[in-house]
Amino acid sequence: MDSLNTHALLPQRSVIAEAVDVQALGAESWQALMRGPALGDAELKALNRSAWLRSLPAGAMVFSRDQQASKLVAVLSGAVGLGQLRHDQPFHLERTVRGPAWLDLASAWIGGCHVQDARVLMPAQLLELDVEAVRGMLAREPAMAERLLVSMALNVHSLTGVTHDLMHKDAEKRLAAWLLQLSRRSAQGPDLVALGERKRDIAAQLAITPETLSRMMRQLKLKGLIEVQGYSVRLLDLAALATLAAD
């Protein structure tokens, strides 16, 4: 499913789009995105009044990099890839965002275009907040500003870490760090990681070739650090992996 036709580049609100009410999106989902103390009823109501949900299938485009951004976009569940889609070429994946997490929290604030294309990798539920509605909400609920600021700071911190790893860590260290990062979000426990992406997509995120990825996986297996089981990887020694991933 590497090639997409031209109409797939358009925003696909028409696939499934529905307004969110207070019952549709509860405190747990919001709390994962809006960091800080527990959200109050007034804050939850204000957020839900400004929000939209979209459910998109694998392969659908969420937004394109030349599209004007007017909404804060988050992934509630599933996975969305950020990268570049060029005419008659496969989607070049640069980063995967797994829900719950912000997909683009910045572009709408500066009134610019999205800087990357976003394509659904695994069926995903998306959350969108109209930036103008959020401005009004912040005027009424000023405490929400710090929550959004912390969320944006966490995104910047994470991307800074990724940049550091690409510049200063070898392929084996980057792979170990990537596996540990997935393990922290794994619903199957910290020692079991599900690989929901193709080998070449994983390799692209780590800035290595698929062949290098296979070789690094074999090396970790020979060292007794991982065990590959189909599309899952069992982490046999979390402490040793953390030591390997460190600078």
C-alpha positions as CSV (number, residue, x, y, z in Angstrom):
1,M,0.0,0.0,0.0
2,D,2.8,2.4,-0.9
3,S,1.2,4.2,-3.8
4,L,-1.7,6.6,-3.2
5,N,-3.8,8.2,-5.9
6,T,-4.2,12.0,-6.2
7,H,-7.6,12.3,-4.4
8,A,-6.1,10.6,-1.3
9,L,-4.0,13.7,-0.7
10,L,-7.0,15.8,0.1
11,P,-8.2,16.1,3.8
12,Q,-10.6,13.2,4.4
13,R,-13.1,14.6,6.9
14,S,-15.8,13.0,4.8
15,V,-14.5,9.4,5.7
16,I,-16.0,9.6,9.2
17,A,-16.4,12.8,11.1
18,E,-18.5,13.5,14.2
19,A,-18.8,16.2,16.8
20,V,-17.6,15.3,20.2
21,D,-19.8,15.6,23.3
22,V,-18.8,15.2,26.9
23,Q,-19.8,11.6,26.9
24,A,-17.9,10.7,23.7
25,L,-14.5,11.7,25.0
26,G,-13.9,11.3,28.7
27,A,-11.3,12.6,31.2
28,E,-8.8,9.8,30.6
29,S,-8.4,10.5,26.9
30,W,-8.0,14.3,27.5
31,Q,-5.6,13.8,30.4
32,A,-3.2,11.8,28.2
33,L,-3.0,14.9,25.9
34,M,-3.4,17.8,28.4
35,R,-0.7,17.3,31.0
36,G,-0.9,18.4,34.6
37,P,-3.5,18.0,37.5
38,A,-6.7,16.2,36.9
39,L,-9.0,18.1,34.5
40,G,-12.1,19.6,36.1
41,D,-15.6,19.4,34.7
42,A,-15.6,22.9,33.3
43,E,-12.3,22.2,31.5
44,L,-13.6,19.0,30.0
45,K,-16.8,20.6,28.8
46,A,-14.8,23.5,27.2
47,L,-12.5,21.0,25.4
48,N,-15.3,18.8,24.1
49,R,-17.2,21.8,22.8
50,S,-14.2,22.7,20.6
51,A,-13.3,19.2,19.4
52,W,-14.0,16.9,16.5
53,L,-13.3,13.2,16.1
54,R,-12.3,11.5,12.9
55,S,-11.8,7.8,12.2
56,L,-9.6,7.0,9.3
57,P,-8.5,3.6,7.7
58,A,-4.9,2.7,7.0
59,G,-3.5,4.5,4.0
60,A,-5.7,7.6,4.4
61,M,-4.1,11.0,4.4
62,V,-4.7,13.1,7.5
63,F,-3.1,16.3,6.1
64,S,-0.5,17.3,3.6
65,R,2.5,19.5,4.0
66,D,1.2,22.3,1.7
67,Q,-2.2,22.4,3.5
68,Q,-3.0,25.5,5.6
69,A,-3.2,24.4,9.3
70,S,-6.2,25.6,11.2
71,K,-6.5,22.8,13.8
72,L,-4.5,21.2,16.6
73,V,-4.4,17.5,15.7
74,A,-3.9,14.5,17.9
75,V,-3.9,10.7,17.5
76,L,-6.2,9.1,20.1
77,S,-5.6,5.5,19.0
78,G,-3.9,3.7,16.2
79,A,-0.8,5.1,14.4
80,V,-0.1,7.9,12.0
81,G,3.1,8.3,10.0
82,L,4.7,11.7,9.4
83,G,7.0,12.1,6.4
84,Q,6.8,13.1,2.7
85,L,4.6,11.9,-0.1
86,R,5.9,12.7,-3.6
87,H,4.1,12.1,-6.9
88,D,4.5,8.5,-8.1
89,Q,6.8,7.6,-5.2
90,P,6.2,5.6,-2.0
91,F,5.5,7.5,1.2
92,H,8.8,8.3,2.9
93,L,8.2,7.8,6.6
94,E,10.2,9.9,9.0
95,R,8.4,9.4,12.3
96,T,5.5,7.4,13.7
97,V,3.0,8.9,16.2
98,R,1.0,6.4,18.2
99,G,-2.0,7.4,20.2
100,P,-2.6,9.0,22.5
101,A,-0.3,11.7,21.4
102,W,-0.3,15.1,19.6
103,L,0.3,14.9,15.8
104,D,0.7,18.6,15.1
105,L,0.3,21.0,18.0
106,A,2.3,23.8,16.5
107,S,1.4,24.7,12.9
108,A,-2.0,26.2,13.5
109,W,-0.7,28.6,16.1
110,I,1.7,30.2,13.7
111,G,-0.9,30.4,10.9
112,G,1.3,28.3,8.5
113,C,1.1,25.1,6.6
114,H,1.8,21.6,8.1
115,V,5.5,20.9,7.6
116,Q,5.1,17.1,6.9
117,D,2.6,14.9,5.2
118,A,0.6,12.7,7.6
119,R,-0.7,9.2,6.5
120,V,-2.5,6.6,8.6
121,L,-0.4,3.5,9.2
122,M,-2.9,1.6,11.4
123,P,-6.6,2.5,11.6
124,A,-6.7,5.6,13.7
125,Q,-9.1,7.8,15.7
126,L,-8.0,11.5,15.4
127,L,-8.9,14.5,17.5
128,E,-9.0,18.0,16.1
129,L,-9.3,21.3,17.9
130,D,-10.0,24.4,15.9
131,V,-7.3,26.9,16.9
132,E,-9.7,29.9,17.0
133,A,-12.0,28.0,19.3
134,V,-9.0,27.1,21.5
135,R,-8.0,30.8,21.7
136,G,-11.5,31.6,23.0
137,M,-11.4,28.7,25.4
138,L,-8.0,29.9,26.9
139,A,-9.6,33.3,27.5
140,R,-12.3,31.7,29.6
141,E,-10.0,28.9,31.1
142,P,-6.6,30.5,31.5
143,A,-5.2,27.5,33.4
144,M,-5.5,25.5,30.1
145,A,-2.7,27.6,28.6
146,E,-0.1,26.0,30.8
147,R,-1.4,22.5,30.0
148,L,-0.9,23.2,26.3
149,L,2.5,24.8,26.9
150,V,3.7,21.7,28.8
151,S,2.4,19.4,26.0
152,M,4.2,21.5,23.4
153,A,7.4,21.5,25.5
154,L,7.2,17.7,25.8
155,N,7.0,17.4,22.0
156,V,10.0,19.7,21.6
157,H,11.9,17.7,24.2
158,S,11.1,14.4,22.5
159,L,12.1,15.7,19.0
160,T,15.4,17.1,20.5
161,G,16.2,13.7,21.8
162,V,15.5,12.1,18.5
163,T,17.8,14.6,16.7
164,H,20.5,13.9,19.3
165,D,20.3,10.2,18.8
166,L,20.5,10.5,15.0
167,M,23.6,12.6,15.3
168,H,25.5,10.9,18.2
169,K,24.4,7.2,18.4
170,D,25.2,4.3,16.1
171,A,22.6,2.1,14.6
172,E,22.6,-0.5,17.4
173,K,22.1,2.2,20.1
174,R,19.3,3.9,18.1
175,L,17.5,0.5,17.7
176,A,17.8,-0.3,21.4
177,A,16.5,3.2,22.3
178,W,13.6,2.8,19.8
179,L,12.6,-0.6,21.3
180,L,12.7,0.8,24.8
181,Q,10.5,3.7,23.8
182,L,7.9,1.4,22.3
183,S,8.0,-0.8,25.4
184,R,7.0,2.1,27.6
185,R,3.8,2.5,25.6
186,S,3.1,-1.2,25.1
187,A,-0.3,-2.5,26.1
188,Q,1.2,-6.0,26.4
189,G,3.6,-5.1,29.1
190,P,7.1,-3.4,29.1
191,D,8.9,-6.5,27.9
192,L,6.8,-7.2,24.7
193,V,6.8,-4.9,21.7
194,A,4.4,-5.3,18.8
195,L,5.8,-4.2,15.4
196,G,2.9,-2.7,13.5
197,E,5.1,-1.2,10.7
198,R,7.0,-2.6,7.8
199,K,10.7,-3.2,8.1
200,R,11.6,-0.4,5.7
201,D,9.4,2.1,7.6
202,I,11.1,1.2,10.9
203,A,14.5,1.5,9.2
204,A,13.6,4.9,7.7
205,Q,12.8,6.2,11.2
206,L,16.2,5.0,12.5
207,A,18.0,6.4,9.4
208,I,19.3,3.0,8.4
209,T,18.7,0.5,5.6
210,P,16.3,-2.5,6.0
211,E,19.4,-4.7,5.7
212,T,21.1,-2.9,8.5
213,L,18.0,-3.2,10.6
214,S,17.9,-7.0,10.1
215,R,21.6,-7.2,11.0
216,M,21.1,-5.2,14.2
217,M,18.1,-7.3,15.2
218,R,20.2,-10.4,14.8
219,Q,23.0,-8.9,16.9
220,L,20.6,-8.0,19.7
221,K,19.2,-11.5,19.5
222,L,22.7,-13.1,19.7
223,K,23.5,-11.0,22.7
224,G,20.5,-12.4,24.5
225,L,18.7,-9.0,24.7
226,I,15.7,-9.8,22.5
227,E,13.6,-12.6,21.1
228,V,11.7,-12.2,17.9
229,Q,8.3,-13.8,17.7
230,G,6.7,-13.1,14.4
231,Y,5.6,-9.5,14.5
232,S,6.5,-9.1,18.2
233,V,9.8,-8.6,19.9
234,R,10.3,-9.7,23.5
235,L,12.8,-7.7,25.5
236,L,14.7,-10.1,27.6
237,D,16.9,-7.7,29.5
238,L,15.6,-4.2,29.9
239,A,18.5,-3.0,32.0
240,A,21.1,-4.2,29.4
241,L,19.1,-2.6,26.6
242,A,19.0,0.7,28.5
243,T,22.8,0.5,29.1
244,L,23.3,-0.1,25.4
245,A,21.0,2.7,24.4
246,A,22.8,5.2,26.6
247,D,25.4,7.7,25.3
